[in-house]
Amino acid sequence: MPKQPAFPGLRDAMKKKQTRREVFLSEMKAVVPWGRLLGLIAPHYPKAGPKGGRPPMPIETMLRVYFLQNWYALSDPMAEE
């Protein structure tokens, strides 16, 4: 019969390594004041119209992609001109 692990060993065995994505998202969450930023931009962000059409992307998703592009210089230089 295998030996039962003690509590400290069990806690270490249950802990998984943080991925780079999780580290990046936690840093982004700590740096950017999301609540205040979304509150400022939300009144000006496009809403779905009465005629239908494609609904706009969620504002938080768009902001995260925008910040990601700026922080890692992923934007297309030709699109800026």
Order of alpha helices (4+ residues) and beta strands (2+ residues): alpha-alpha-alpha-alpha-alpha
